[in-house]
Amino acid sequence: MPAFDAARRQFVLATAAGLALSGQAAAQSRTDEGPRTLEGNPMPEPGPEKTAGPVKPGRGCVLTGKVALVTGAARGIGRAIAVELAANGADVVALDIAGPVSSASNAEPATPQELDETVRQIRGFGRKSEAVRADIRDLAALRQVADNIERDYGKIDIVVANAAIQRWKPLLEMEDADWRDVIDNNLNGTANTVRAFAPKMVARHKGRFILLSSMQGKHGTKDGSSYSASKWGILGLMKSAAMELGEHNITVNAILPGLVDTPLTRYEKRLSESIAETGRKPPEKPTPQEAWDIRAPTVPLKVGWLQPDDISPVAVFLASDAANMVTGAEYEVTGGDSAKTV
Ligand SMILES: NC(=O)c1ccc[n+]([C@@H]2O[C@H](COP(=O)([O-])OP(=O)(O)OC[C@H]3O[C@@H](n4cnc5c(N)ncnc54)[C@H](O)[C@@H]3O)[C@@H](O)[C@H]2O)c1
């Protein structure tokens, strides 16, 4: 892990621990303390699981004692989320196929070594972790993983459904796999993840799902229709699951990253597409710097793209007790690019 990243995560940990300690001394009261009445009638006081509760230092980033599963955790955004959950106190099971997914994937397959590296980084924060090689298209395998986590960790608090592939192919040139495999992997696989783990959470009347959609799930994508459709579908799944699982005290939210530098996007075709998205004609073989320089002026925060650990802090918040009353919501993390989208 680069020294800067390690220092940042240690700072996050130390700050959270320090704040938690000082918070024990501080009064934990509602900010609107005082008589809450309407014409002499008391306002209803929600029970502890029906509110995020009073202000507590660090409550949006403390996950101590929680158990998480992250799919697609071998690299990229999945790894960043897995490691950042651990940096904030959670034990994290890292699941990935760690091998080829489909011919309809433009990215290089992830490797078992990359998955092991995620586990190493999680353990570097003193948390329990293990690598699980499984395919999110296999519902029975996911149910077995859920049973195993319950047996070995005692419970499952947080599930991050992050695994996905991407395909660039015009509709007029598609093979069947270019459509079907992307929908099956991204949308059906994410639904499988929810279906496999939800019963464990229902039984404990508590849980968090965080689904990875994309800004490409909010607008059309030229030559990327199957990916875009899968990510729109995940938003429909997220909102429906939030409606069904709310009565079981389970929240379901989505993170919608803008363009992020990961193996999913780090190849020439994606660089060209990312330039074309700005309305400019891409050069023959754009370099990463050329793509950054063309994109950055078009993004409110003036970056060409984001880094995986720009996305992960939002997952920590959504997994924390501070997000008790957040469900069915879309969190866009885009450097401001999403300001252009309805
Ligand atoms: N990188 C971006 O610009 C970007 C933007 C918006 C949304 N996203 C979303 O973020 C998530 C992570 O993307 P990333 O950029 O880190 O991609 P990535 O390719 O770096 O990582 C994805 C991981 O998912 C795994 N995976 C794929 N299919 C699987 C399966 N069937 N079973 C188990 N594991 C499987 C892969 O092996 C890989 O390790 C995805 O849902 C992606 O759609 C990414």
Ligand as a Chemical Component Dictionary entry (heavy atoms), coordinates in Angstrom:
data_LIG
# 
_chem_comp.id                   LIG 
_chem_comp.type                 NON-POLYMER 
_chem_comp.pdbx_formal_charge   0 
_chem_comp.three_letter_code    LIG 
# 
loop_
_chem_comp_atom.comp_id 
_chem_comp_atom.atom_id 
_chem_comp_atom.alt_atom_id 
_chem_comp_atom.type_symbol 
_chem_comp_atom.charge 
_chem_comp_atom.model_Cartn_x 
_chem_comp_atom.model_Cartn_y 
_chem_comp_atom.model_Cartn_z 
_chem_comp_atom.pdbx_ordinal 
LIG N1  N1  N 0  -14.682 2.200   -12.589 1  
LIG C1  C1  C 0  -15.685 3.016   -12.913 2  
LIG O1  O1  O 0  -15.493 4.023   -13.600 3  
LIG C2  C2  C 0  -17.068 2.746   -12.402 4  
LIG C3  C3  C 0  -18.011 3.753   -12.580 5  
LIG C4  C4  C 0  -19.308 3.530   -12.136 6  
LIG C5  C5  C 0  -19.644 2.343   -11.532 7  
LIG N2  N2  N 1  -18.689 1.368   -11.365 8  
LIG C6  C6  C 0  -19.114 0.127   -10.715 9  
LIG O2  O2  O 0  -18.296 -0.109  -9.598  10 
LIG C7  C7  C 0  -18.182 -1.517  -9.389  11 
LIG C8  C8  C 0  -16.717 -1.920  -9.318  12 
LIG O3  O3  O 0  -16.102 -1.577  -10.555 13 
LIG P1  P1  P 0  -14.536 -1.495  -10.748 14 
LIG O4  O4  O 0  -14.300 -0.342  -11.627 15 
LIG O5  O5  O -1 -13.845 -1.589  -9.452  16 
LIG O6  O6  O 0  -14.299 -2.824  -11.627 17 
LIG P2  P2  P 0  -13.132 -3.918  -11.606 18 
LIG O7  O7  O 0  -13.210 -4.637  -12.900 19 
LIG O8  O8  O 0  -11.829 -3.306  -11.247 20 
LIG O9  O9  O 0  -13.579 -4.873  -10.411 21 
LIG C9  C9  C 0  -14.729 -5.643  -10.524 22 
LIG C10 C10 C 0  -14.510 -6.932  -9.785  23 
LIG O10 O10 O 0  -15.712 -7.702  -9.837  24 
LIG C11 C11 C 0  -15.367 -9.050  -10.043 25 
LIG N3  N3  N 0  -16.487 -9.767  -10.646 26 
LIG C12 C12 C 0  -17.087 -9.517  -11.824 27 
LIG N4  N4  N 0  -18.045 -10.421 -12.069 28 
LIG C13 C13 C 0  -18.048 -11.282 -11.022 29 
LIG C14 C14 C 0  -18.802 -12.432 -10.696 30 
LIG N5  N5  N 0  -19.717 -12.935 -11.548 31 
LIG N6  N6  N 0  -18.613 -13.018 -9.506  32 
LIG C15 C15 C 0  -17.675 -12.542 -8.642  33 
LIG N7  N7  N 0  -16.885 -11.491 -8.929  34 
LIG C16 C16 C 0  -17.071 -10.871 -10.106 35 
LIG C17 C17 C 0  -14.148 -9.001  -10.944 36 
LIG O11 O11 O 0  -13.403 -10.212 -10.884 37 
LIG C18 C18 C 0  -13.403 -7.791  -10.403 38 
LIG O12 O12 O 0  -12.465 -8.141  -9.424  39 
LIG C19 C19 C 0  -18.937 -2.169  -10.543 40 
LIG O13 O13 O 0  -20.248 -2.457  -10.125 41 
LIG C20 C20 C 0  -18.960 -1.084  -11.597 42 
LIG O14 O14 O 0  -20.033 -1.229  -12.490 43 
LIG C21 C21 C 0  -17.412 1.544   -11.784 44 
# 
loop_
_chem_comp_bond.comp_id 
_chem_comp_bond.atom_id_1 
_chem_comp_bond.atom_id_2 
_chem_comp_bond.value_order 
_chem_comp_bond.pdbx_ordinal 
LIG N1  C1  SING 1  
LIG C1  O1  DOUB 2  
LIG C1  C2  SING 3  
LIG C2  C3  SING 4  
LIG C2  C21 DOUB 5  
LIG C3  C4  DOUB 6  
LIG C4  C5  SING 7  
LIG C5  N2  DOUB 8  
LIG N2  C6  SING 9  
LIG N2  C21 SING 10 
LIG C6  O2  SING 11 
LIG C6  C20 SING 12 
LIG O2  C7  SING 13 
LIG C7  C8  SING 14 
LIG C7  C19 SING 15 
LIG C8  O3  SING 16 
LIG O3  P1  SING 17 
LIG P1  O4  DOUB 18 
LIG P1  O5  SING 19 
LIG P1  O6  SING 20 
LIG O6  P2  SING 21 
LIG P2  O7  DOUB 22 
LIG P2  O8  SING 23 
LIG P2  O9  SING 24 
LIG O9  C9  SING 25 
LIG C9  C10 SING 26 
LIG C10 O10 SING 27 
LIG C10 C18 SING 28 
LIG O10 C11 SING 29 
LIG C11 N3  SING 30 
LIG C11 C17 SING 31 
LIG N3  C12 SING 32 
LIG N3  C16 SING 33 
LIG C12 N4  DOUB 34 
LIG N4  C13 SING 35 
LIG C13 C14 SING 36 
LIG C13 C16 DOUB 37 
LIG C14 N5  SING 38 
LIG C14 N6  DOUB 39 
LIG N6  C15 SING 40 
LIG C15 N7  DOUB 41 
LIG N7  C16 SING 42 
LIG C17 O11 SING 43 
LIG C17 C18 SING 44 
LIG C18 O12 SING 45 
LIG C19 O13 SING 46 
LIG C19 C20 SING 47 
LIG C20 O14 SING 48 
# 
